[in-house]
Amino acid sequence: MKERERIGIELRVAQKLESVGRLAAGIAHEINTPIQYVGDSVIFLEQAYEALDQIRAAYLTALEQLGEGARHLCWSTTAS
């Protein structure tokens, strides 16, 4: 009978440990999901900013190539 009681106690302890493990996994998932979302969004914004900066640089280069008169014309049409 003692062996059967010991096995029962070990089974209950194992079940409790399994429950704690599942709870920990669930909590870790709930924490990681928003963190991953924020991290992905930051990466997207960095890439978008780099692309926008390249477009801005190309635009400024094109304006320099057009010359001062064309630049003045360009700014006066965009200001209205």
Salt bridges, closest charged atoms under 4 A:
GLU3 OE2 - ARG6 NH2 2.31
GLU10 OE2 - ARG6 NH1 2.41
GLU18 OE2 - ARG22 NH2 2.95
ASP53 OD1 - ARG56 NH2 3.14
GLU68 OE1 - ARG71 NH1 3.15
